[in-house]
Amino acid sequence: MIGHLTDFLALVKKENPDIIFTHCFIHREALVAKSLMPELNEVLQTVVKMVNFIKSKPLKSRLFNQLCSAMDKSKYADFLSDDSWCAKVAFLADIFGKLNYLNKSMQGKQENILTSTDKISYFEQKLLLWISKIEKQTKWDMFDLVKNCHVNSDLTNLILKSLHLLYENIKKYFPSLDVSSTDWVRIPFIDSAYETALFTTDEESKLIDIKNDRGLKLQYSKLVEDIARESKKAMNAILPFSTSYIFEAALSSMNAIITKNRSQLKNLEDDMRVCLSIIRPRRNPILKRKQS
C-alpha cells in the first residue's frame, strides 16, 4: 500500500522527491510490545480470559469480592494459587507498565523525530541496564511487583529472555537511533555539534552569524527558532511528525462532533478548526457583546 517502488510512497516521491516519510513511532513501539516469549504470552491470554470472565456480566462485576473469596470453585483457582504463575503476571504488569509509560511519553503536539528518538534510545539503554543487573546481581528493584515475588532460576531465565527479545525488536523496528547529525539543531552554539552535519557554504555562514550572537545565546529558545527559520535542514529535522498522534486526536474530535444529535451539521470544517486550534476562544468578551 505504501511501497517505495509502485505504491503510495513511490507516487508521492515522483511528485515531490524531497518529501520525508516516517513510520509512526507509537505504532512501532506497539509492535515491540507484542514481542513476548510463548510462555508469557500464554499467561497473558489466561489473564485476559479471567478478566473477561469477571466482566462478562454486571452481576459478576458487582460481586467481584465474593467471586474472589469463592474462587476455589472456579476453574482459575489453580492459577491464582500458583506462586510462579503469579510472579509471571507480576512481570507482565511491570514491563507493560514501563512500555505504556514510553508510549504515552511519545504522545502530544510537541513531539518530533528528535524527542521521540531520544525516548526510544533511553528505553533501549534501560533494557541493557536491567539485563545487566539481573545477570550479575539478580536485582529486581527495577520491577516493583516482581521484587515482592519469589523468583526462581527458571523464571529468571524466562525474564532475561523476554528482555533480550524486547531489545532485539527495538533494534529491528528502530534500526537507526543515531541523531547526532542533527545535534546542531538543539545545541547550536557548541562547535562539536556541527561536526557530523553537512552544510552548504551559505548555510554555514548564516549559522555562524547566529551561534556567535551573544544576545541570542542568552535567549536559547529564541536561538533555536532563528536557526529553524534560517535553515531548511533544521526544518527537515524538526517538522516531520514522529507519530500519528495529531491525526488520531483530530479523528477522535471529529467522531465526538458528529453524533446522532448533530446529524444535521452542515459545516464540519469550522467546528474542527475551533476544536483543534491551540488558541482558546475568549468567551466572556464574546458573550458581553452579544448581551449588549
Phi, psi and omega in degrees: 000318178244026182305148184275358181257311185230348187263207189307311181302316181295320181294319180291318178299328179294323179280324182217093184298339184273357183295145183249128178251138175227147175270127184313124181297322182294320178295318179294322177296323178295323177294322177297317183296337181283350184279095180240149171297144182308321181295320178286326177297322177297319177297317180299317180296324177294318178299318178300317179297322179295317179295317179296325179296317181289321185270001186296330179224144179305323181298317180295324179292317181292328183259034185301319180297319179294324178296319180294317182292333180256020187294342180295345177267356183266156178291347180265359184300319182299323179296313185290342179264002180264111183299321180295317180296317179296325178293323177295319177297320179298317179296317178300317179297319180294310186289324177290329175298318180290321178293322178295321178297318177298316180299312182294328181293339180266005177263143180138157184286342183268001181287145174217180184303320184292313182292321180292321178298319177302316184293320176294320179296319177303313184295321178300315180292326177295321177301316178297321178296313181298318179299316180296316181296320182289318183292319187270323187236358184050047179267141180237016185291349177279346180241108188299324182273320182297324183296343178263006181251161172276116183248112179274179185295324180295317179291324177301314179296322179295318180293319178298317178298322180294318179292320176298321180295318176299316180298315180297323181285331172296318177297326182287312185272343175233072187295336181229108178249012181270109178245025182297335180290349178248015179302329182296338179290322184265333179233070190290341184258016175250120186302323183296340180291344183264356189295324183261004181265152179246119182234154168281166180299319180296316179297316182295324179296316179295321180290329176297318177301317184289312187289344178260006176276107184299325180297319179291327179300328179280351176235070191304316183299322179291327179298317179298319179297318180296319180295320179298322180290324186279335187237123176294328179297322178294319178296322179294334179277325187265323190291319185302139177288132178275339180222172177265021185303313184296319178296315181297321178295320178295320179296319178296319179296320180296318179295327178288327180287316182274094178239174178299325181288344181239036183294343181265009179302127186259332184231088180291329185302315181295317179297319179295321180298317179293319183294321186267350181293142176277352178270120181277137180292142177272088188294318185300310177300323180295316180294323179296318179296321179294320182290327180283000000 
